[in-house]
Amino acid sequence: MSAENTDFDQVYQGRSPLGDTVPWDIKAPQPALVALENAGGFRGEVLDVGCGLGENAVFLALRGHRVTGVDGSPTALREARARAAAKGLEITFEVADATRLEGFEDRFDTVLDSALYHCLTEEQRRSYIAALVRVTRPGARLHLLCFSEAVPESFPGPFRIGERNLRETVGRGWRITSLVPALYTISLTLEELRDAARTIQPGETGDLTALDELEQDEQGRIRAPAWQLAAERA
């Protein structure tokens, strides 16, 4: 289930090697996002790009923000709409290709990317960053959270992203104002993560003991090393 070949709609349908488990669905907003919103990081029209099952968008809407969520998975968006409706919220969720974002030009003041960037190839990242410029207004903010190169090789999943990549690729059209180490919470415990590594990449897991060094939250869920980037549209 590497970033290159993952069919995310099948993951949301429960048809991946992990069955019904969606590792990034913690049934709550990302803790890093909560802290960011508390600090006043969001304003105006907000785009949650790669919104998945909508927990971050729901949180932002509950805080009074006008949010549009986009994702490439129709299955994920059906669930996102249901979760929003259960909270009495009207959030716009639309299927869209993040590398193009057609039909959203000059619309948003803040963009949230919670773990999309690290799922894209470098060619896709460049198209994606250019698309974000097209759909935002001058002075717009970008908040991006992605796995860093500190994630162990035996950790199954997306690409690891280095600081240089972020500065060079995101820096095309965006002025980076902050780039700091952070943590990204997934739904798996350490034992579940080991099992996932064995299931997804049998015979290629490397040293699973490296996973023991990962931080865990009070519920035992893994907190993976990440970058938290903030930028303004040039």
N, C-alpha and C positions, 0 to 999 in steps of 0.2 A: 504494500500500500504506500508506495513512494509518491512524491509530489508529481512526478512526470506522468504516471499512469493511473492515478486515482480517478474513478468516476464518482464524483461526490453525490450525485443524485442516487446512485445505488447505495452509498453509505447511509444516506438519510432514509432509504427504504429498508434498511436492515439486511442488505444483500452483500455486505463486505465480509472479509474473513473474521471480523469481530462481531458479527451478528447484529444485534440491536444496539450495541454500544457505539456511541458517537463520542470520541475522546474529548472533543472540545466543548461538549454540551454539559456545562456544570449546573444547568437549571437556575442560573443566577447571572448577573452581570460580572464581568471580570473585575476582581478587586482593584486592579490598576486603573480601570475606567472609573470606578466609583470615586477613588481618590482624585482623579483628574477632574471630574465634574464638580466635586466639592471645592476644588481650587479655582473654579470659574473658567475651565478650559473650553467651554462650549458656548456658542452664540449664534443667533440667526438661524437660517435654514441648515439643518444638519443632514449629511449623507453618511449612512452606515453601509460601507461597501464590503461585500462578502459577509452579509449580516447573518447568514445561516438561519438558525431557529429563532432569532429575534430577541434574545434575552437582553442584549445591550441596547437595542432600539427601544424595547419596552421600558427599560430603566430610564433612559433619557427622556422618553415621552412622559413618564410619571413625574419627572423633575421639571416638566413644563416646556420642554424643547419641541420644536416642529421637526419631525424626523422622517426621512425617506430611507428605506432599507432596500438594497438590491443584492441579488445573488444569482448564480447560474443554475441553481437547483429549484425547479418547480415544487418538488416534494418538500424541501426545507421551507419554502415560502408559504405553503399551505399551513404548515404547523405554526410558523411565525404569526400568521394572521389569526389563527385560533388562540394562541397565547395572548396576543394583544386584545382580542375580543373578550377573553376571560377576565381581563383587567378593566374592561370598559373603555378601551383606547381605540382611536381610529388612526392607524399608522399606514402610510402608503408603502406597500411592499411590491416590488416589480422584478421580473426576470430580466437580467441584463448581463452582457459580457463586460467584465471589468476592464478589459484592455481597450474597449471602445466607448462605452457609456453613451451611446447615441440617444439623443432626445432629451438630454439633461443640461444642455449648454448654459453657461453663465448663471447658474441657479443657486449654488450652495456657498455658505459662509464658513462652515466647519465640516471637515471630513474625518471620520473614524475608520481606521483599518485595524481591526483586532484579529491578527493572524491570517490575513490573506496574502500579504506580500511574499511570505516565505513558501507559499504554495506555487509560485510562478517561476518559470524559467527566466533567465536574464533578458532574453528578447521580449518576453511578455511583460516583464517589469518596466522596461523602457516605454512600451506602448501604454501601459497602465498609468505611469506617472504623467505622461503627456495628456492622457484622457482626463486625469484629475485636474490638470490646469484648465482644460477646456470647460469643465463643468462647474468651476468655482469662480467667484467674483474676486476682483483685486483685493489683496489683503487677507484672503481666506486663510484659515488655519488647517493644518493637517496633523493628526495624531495617529501614530503608527506603532503597533506592537508586533514584534516578530521574534522567532527563535534566533538565538545567537550561536556562534561557533563553540560556545561552552557546553552546548548540549552533547552528551556522549554519543559516539558513533553507534552504539548498540540501541539507542533510542529510536524506535520505528517512527517514520513519518516524513515531514517535509524537509526542505533544504535548510541548512544552517547558514545564517547571514552574517557577514563580517562588517565591521565598522566602515572599512573603505568602500565596500559596495554601497552602503546606504549613503555615504557622503557623495559618491560619484554619480549614482543613479538617481536618487531622490533629489540631489542637488541640481538636477536639470529642471529648472522652472520653479524650484522651491528653495527658500533660504532657511537652512536648518538653524533653529534657535536653541535646541536642546537635544542631546543624544546621550542617554545614560543607561547603565545596566538595570534590568528589571526582572520580574518573574511573571510567568504566564501559567495560570492554574488550569490543569486538565482534570477530567472526571475520574481518572484511574488512580488506584493506590499503587504502591510499589510492586506488590505481588501481581496485580492485574497488568501492570506495565511489563513485567517480565514475561507473563503469559502472552501478551500481545506481541512482544518481540519474537518469541518462538513461533507464533502462529503466522505472522506476517512475513517474516524473512527467515524461515527455517534453514539452519546450516550457515547463516550469514550474520548471526547476531553478535559475534565477537565476544568481548568480555562483559557479561551481564553484571558483574560485580560493580562496574563503573556506575550503574544506575543507583547503587546504594548511596552514593554521595548527593543525590538530588534532594532538595528540600521538600518537605511535606507540610500541609496546613493542618489545622486542628482536627479536620475530618480525615486525615490520612491521605489526602489527594496530593498528587505530585505538583510541584511548582517548578516549571522548567526555566532555565536561564534564557533571558530574552533581552532585546533592545527596546527601549521606549524613546521614540523620536517625536519631536515637535518641530513644525516648520511653518513658514508663512509663504504664501504665493508671491513670487517675485513680480 
